[in-house]
Amino acid sequence: MRQWRRTSLVIFLVLIFACILLFAFSAVNSSPYTGQSVAETYNVTVGQSIFDGQSILGHNKTIEVPLISNAGFLAHQLMAFDLQGIFMALSTGKVPFDFSLVSGEGIDSYGNAKGIDGPGYITYEGDKLAVKGPDNYVWGYSAPYKLLCKTESGVDVIEGDKVVQSVPTDQIKNLNYSNDYYDNNTIVSWYNYDADVGSTFTLEKGMVGFSDGRSDISSSEVPYVFGQDVVDYAAEYPTGSPILLYSGNYTEDNGEVYGTSLGSHPEYGDSIREVNARQFVEAWNGTIIPPNSTSSGKDYVYFESASDSEAPGGSAAHGVCPSARALRAAVLAEGFSLPVGMDNTENAVLFGYNPASDITVTNNHDYPVKITMWTEGSGTGMGIYAQITRYIPK
């Protein structure tokens, strides 16, 4: 037993000496690596979202390089007491890449993300690779990723920038696409009545234009990186809307509640007005606006028309103005500008603006805000309320 221990110690010391010599030889004779050269050679996707413990190489867990020109990497295995790895390197002539040579913040010597809380991303730190954790707030913009494009003979199904299927007109009714806001009947109606050749219909949304500079992600990546709640939220709002994707530590600070009542205008039909007032509340309740961003209310919210000889086309969505006044009061009290699509009069909503998707509110704070709206009671005395909640970082 003692003999074996002595033999093992001798082997260990010989390996240390060999590694020192090889490291010195490698330092003199090999060309230095950089983060960019490694990224380009081994297809590291700079800008890609990544979680703690994942390899920056994706499914490729290791890089093996020739031992003769990278002998210094044996020192890494020695420091890790990886004797088996050293023997393998000496016998095969290949050694695992030591990422400590080209990595900065957030990457360990094996090329794995480390110390990341939440969805980080791969970037450069000088001439090194790094993984940055998410900022306290991360936001981006929804963008079409999977969509239909009307053609002369039917529709093309497009994913990313590629046509993956061409569907003739008589087969559009058999397309199996739907979510909470559209189904096949919606698609058929769009094709027959709303779309011209070249018009598009968004099926799934990806995310682009991230606040921290990470790469755009596809619709299939959104729930994996940021969660299904983000998918559901983005589906409710027009394509191109700013979406708060991640939030760290913050305190909710509620602003003052502003309210009004529906009132009575029987000439426009008070029952229609109540429906529209509630629809306005539905369109704006829960809207979260990232820092220094502009958002509308929800998509797929519909309003009833009431006859009005003074309105363009002879009708208007009467009843939205009381709700708009409550929102306007909360927005202006927060120090934001007058919402686009509104004015300062009693009527509040300008003709020609959809009260949900055309009116926009700009958040000029350096933190996100949430709009909350609700109603109390019913009929002409129904109360309508609005409040701004600030997501103030800790």
Phi, psi and omega in degrees: 000315180295323179299318179295321178295317179297319179296318179297319180295319179298314179300317181298315180294322177297319179295320177301313181297317180297319180295321179298315179296317181294322179296316179297317179296319181294320183297329181278323193257343184261150177283141182291143173274155171232163177302320182292320181294322178292317180299316181289322183286322187247018172058043171283124185273096178293133184098347182291140175287145185207149179250162180305134178090347180278151179280139176290351179270001183073231182284342177279107188282331182221157169244129175250131182237160182300132180295323187299327181254000181223039185299333180299339181291345175297330180299326178297316179292325180294317179298331179271004182055037180268074183295323178297320179295323179295313178300320179296318180296316181293329182275331182261341182081011179231146184227141177297143181291136177264104186289346179299340179291330187234007184248146175248232183299136167081010179228129178274180186290348178262001178087018179258145175294139181220146176070026183257125176254106183097186183285104176273190178206152182276136180210183174257145174232091190068235179261016180245159172275148179213158170242119180263138172287164180292147170297170180303327174229135174235130177222162178209194183232136178290146182212147179300132174241313174245125186210165173257140176235123181289133178241181178295335186240005181158230177223149169259137172267122186242131172239125186063244178242021183239139172280118183257347180197141172244126186244121178292160186306316185287354179254357182299324181297344181263359178297139185250063179241134178193158167211201182289350189239350175208158174217191184297326178296322177297317181295316179298316179297318177301314183296317187281328191239336187249335191261141167257168176301127184100345177292152182236154176231119184281126177263316180221147184246134169265189180232136182224171173061047184294145181294334181259006173086005179292169184286153175301152178233152182282170180298326181287336180277336186302309181294329180291317185277318188240354175102155182294332179300324178293319177301313182295319180295312182299326180296333183281339189247156181303147176302136183098358180288148174286136184234124173286117188261329183209141175222134179270228181278126178208163176245134177276123180241109185277130175281182181291149177272132177242136185219165176208181176235159184296317183072178184238128171222078187300338179296339178255355181087100185294332178291320176295319180298321179295317177302313183293323178297318178292324179294323176298316178299317178299321183293329188251340182296129179088002180291126179249126182247118179297170181302139175048045181229165182235132181224151170263184170278191186288158170273174175057032171246129189241150185236148177276148178261141175237144181298136179204110184295339181272350182273147174302129182084354175085008178208161180205163180273070181294146183109342180283338187293320176301317178296320180296325179296321178296315178296316181302317180298317180294320182293313181293324178295334180282352182092008177278162178285165177301129180303140173297135182096359177238161168229184186266013182270178178299325183288331170069305184267127181285146173301145177092356179250126172294125186296344180262302191262349181259328176290138179228146178241134179253125176269113181263011176278166175267019177215161182287161172226154176239136176265125175244130176228147178203167178237158174224133180081195181206173180073196185293341177267008181302131176274142181232130189227152179218146180211143175257129174251129181262133175264084187272123183295143177281000000 
